[in-house]
Amino acid sequence: MDLRFSAEDEAFRHEAAGWLNEHLAGEFAAVRGRGGPGDEHALFDERLAWERKMGAAGWNCVGWPTEHGGRGATLSEQVIFHEEYARAGGPGRIGHIGETLLGPTVMAFGSAEQKRRFLRPIVRAEEIWCQGYSEPNAGSDLANVQTKAVLEGDRWVVTGQKVWTSGAHWSDWCFVLCRTEPDAPSHQALSYLLVPMKQPGVEIRPIVQMTGTSEFSEVFFEGARTDAANIVGARGEGWKVAMGTLAFERGASTLGQQHSFENELNHVFELARRNGAAADPVMRQRLADAWIGLRIMRYNALRMLTNADHAELGGEALITKLYWATWHRNLGKLAMDVLGARSEIAGDLPYDLTGLQRMFLFTRSDTIYAGTNQIQRNIIAERALGLPREPKLVPK
Ligand SMILES: Cc1cc2nc3c(=O)[nH]c(=O)nc-3n(C[C@H](O)[C@H](O)[C@H](O)COP(=O)(O)OP(=O)(O)OC[C@H]3O[C@@H](n4cnc5c(N)ncnc54)[C@H](O)[C@@H]3O)c2cc1C
């Protein structure tokens, strides 16, 4: 198996790195390294301007086909782009939900008119999207969503509550999984609607997280409206479309993040050398273990790319989410142990955490969002290992 990138890939790397380094300077120098977990609100307008700059130069949505405004980059090139983006210190992305989730979903399941209407504004970073799946009683058990939509004339009217909606407060649109067929069995009762966020029937209540910031919110729909045509797939096909989106969320879109993990790990190494923690034999083993884990992640990503066809990953991608999320959560804990007692003291008053503290707190959520570790294990058991399906609880 040849795990090396091809000469074309390396030429692409050179071009991407060159553009990023040249343009993450001057007016955009300040956004370098900003906007990551726990720092989501930093320099928002400047980061949005940066995404628009990338869009205008053809560096947004690089994996999308050129007919939809992308660059037609192969999977390997997409990974390379993510690596170079992290290496150059590119800021946390604002439009990533549109780029990695909604856009690919519209391309796979949407109508020609939806492709025309929704894809270009994502590439230009003119419309920002959020994901309206989870509800107070529907997380892992997503099919239990209770938000309802009723067709009144030429509009859907949406009522219900979503929760943990990342980026809701700065989004223009939300893709909402909701119940439109009350008499159908649960998996055929759902539809996938595209709902504008800036309207009177939508109320957003930010949730303050452990990091002190509000990356996500509760979203209340009280008679919110959207055009009848803003349904992806047919009525009652929402489950199928929603699963398509989840496959994008757990698959290729995360393959390129190892370089930002490496930046974090190097930071922890530096600290351990400086404060003497690296002299402790147990700590040394844990540091080495983290390094090995990251190498495994990288070689596994390369193995998947080698086996993949031009655009799709094979079944081995099923382990990706479980592996990276667990590794990253453990890195957060390791960082705090390297810091020792200092990890418990905020950088400044009233609650100004250091980057490593924010990383530790935010990584607690890695094994929850986009499917918890337990759910990922169920998926691996059933789809990759062919074990019997998880028994369903039958109501008495
Ligand atoms: C930072 C962050 C951002 C998020 N962003 C979004 C977003 O933008 N949009 C959105 O819609 N949602 C978002 N979520 C919500 C996320 O998708 C849910 O938190 C996740 O699906 C888990 O659902 P839950 O929180 O309801 O937990 P539950 O489903 O109630 O799970 C509780 C515990 O029970 C376990 N469990 C549940 N079912 C099973 C089972 N069948 N077998 C074994 N164990 C099981 C779980 O693994 C977990 O440990 C976000 C969450 C976080 C933390």
The ligand as a MOL file (V3000), in Angstrom:
LIG
                    3D

  0  0  0     0  0            999 V3000
M  V30 BEGIN CTAB
M  V30 COUNTS 53 58 0 0 0
M  V30 BEGIN ATOM
M  V30 1 C -20.5190 21.0220 21.5000 0
M  V30 2 C -21.7800 20.4310 20.9570 0
M  V30 3 C -22.3090 20.9410 19.7910 0
M  V30 4 C -23.5110 20.4220 19.3000 0
M  V30 5 N -24.0300 20.9780 18.1550 0
M  V30 6 C -25.2220 20.5330 17.6980 0
M  V30 7 C -25.8330 21.1540 16.5660 0
M  V30 8 O -25.2890 22.0930 15.9680 0
M  V30 9 N -27.0410 20.7140 16.1660 0
M  V30 10 C -27.6740 19.6770 16.7900 0
M  V30 11 O -28.7600 19.3250 16.3470 0
M  V30 12 N -27.1330 19.0680 17.8620 0
M  V30 13 C -25.9240 19.4790 18.3350 0
M  V30 14 N -25.3550 18.8970 19.4340 0
M  V30 15 C -26.1110 17.8480 20.1410 0
M  V30 16 C -25.5580 16.4490 19.9610 0
M  V30 17 O -25.8370 15.9670 18.6950 0
M  V30 18 C -26.1890 15.5840 21.0650 0
M  V30 19 O -25.7150 16.0740 22.3030 0
M  V30 20 C -25.8290 14.1180 20.9060 0
M  V30 21 O -26.4520 13.5740 19.7850 0
M  V30 22 C -26.2450 13.3000 22.1470 0
M  V30 23 O -27.5720 13.5100 22.4520 0
M  V30 24 P -28.0260 13.9430 23.9250 0
M  V30 25 O -27.1840 15.0740 24.3600 0
M  V30 26 O -29.5110 14.1240 23.8950 0
M  V30 27 O -27.6610 12.7070 24.8640 0
M  V30 28 P -28.4860 11.3430 25.0120 0
M  V30 29 O -28.8580 10.8450 23.6650 0
M  V30 30 O -29.5760 11.5630 25.9990 0
M  V30 31 O -27.3940 10.3780 25.6110 0
M  V30 32 C -27.0520 10.3670 27.0190 0
M  V30 33 C -26.0850 9.2070 27.2420 0
M  V30 34 O -26.7350 7.9400 26.9300 0
M  V30 35 C -25.9930 7.2120 25.9560 0
M  V30 36 N -26.8840 6.5190 25.0340 0
M  V30 37 C -27.9910 7.0110 24.4380 0
M  V30 38 N -28.5470 6.0940 23.6160 0
M  V30 39 C -27.7640 4.9880 23.6900 0
M  V30 40 C -27.8050 3.7100 23.0480 0
M  V30 41 N -28.7630 3.3960 22.1740 0
M  V30 42 N -26.8170 2.8070 23.3560 0
M  V30 43 C -25.8290 3.1260 24.2590 0
M  V30 44 N -25.7470 4.3370 24.8900 0
M  V30 45 C -26.6900 5.2540 24.5980 0
M  V30 46 C -25.2010 8.2900 25.2030 0
M  V30 47 O -24.0500 7.7450 24.5970 0
M  V30 48 C -24.8540 9.2850 26.3130 0
M  V30 49 O -23.7330 8.8350 27.0200 0
M  V30 50 C -24.1660 19.3720 19.9620 0
M  V30 51 C -23.6180 18.8610 21.1330 0
M  V30 52 C -22.4510 19.3760 21.6400 0
M  V30 53 C -21.9030 18.8020 22.9030 0
M  V30 END ATOM
M  V30 BEGIN BOND
M  V30 1 1 1 2
M  V30 2 1 2 3
M  V30 3 2 2 52
M  V30 4 2 3 4
M  V30 5 1 4 5
M  V30 6 1 4 50
M  V30 7 2 5 6
M  V30 8 1 6 7
M  V30 9 1 6 13
M  V30 10 2 7 8
M  V30 11 1 7 9
M  V30 12 1 9 10
M  V30 13 2 10 11
M  V30 14 1 10 12
M  V30 15 2 12 13
M  V30 16 1 13 14
M  V30 17 1 14 15
M  V30 18 1 14 50
M  V30 19 1 15 16
M  V30 20 1 16 17
M  V30 21 1 16 18
M  V30 22 1 18 19
M  V30 23 1 18 20
M  V30 24 1 20 21
M  V30 25 1 20 22
M  V30 26 1 22 23
M  V30 27 1 23 24
M  V30 28 2 24 25
M  V30 29 1 24 26
M  V30 30 1 24 27
M  V30 31 1 27 28
M  V30 32 2 28 29
M  V30 33 1 28 30
M  V30 34 1 28 31
M  V30 35 1 31 32
M  V30 36 1 32 33
M  V30 37 1 33 34
M  V30 38 1 33 48
M  V30 39 1 34 35
M  V30 40 1 35 36
M  V30 41 1 35 46
M  V30 42 1 36 37
M  V30 43 1 36 45
M  V30 44 2 37 38
M  V30 45 1 38 39
M  V30 46 1 39 40
M  V30 47 2 39 45
M  V30 48 1 40 41
M  V30 49 2 40 42
M  V30 50 1 42 43
M  V30 51 2 43 44
M  V30 52 1 44 45
M  V30 53 1 46 47
M  V30 54 1 46 48
M  V30 55 1 48 49
M  V30 56 2 50 51
M  V30 57 1 51 52
M  V30 58 1 52 53
M  V30 END BOND
M  V30 END CTAB
M  END
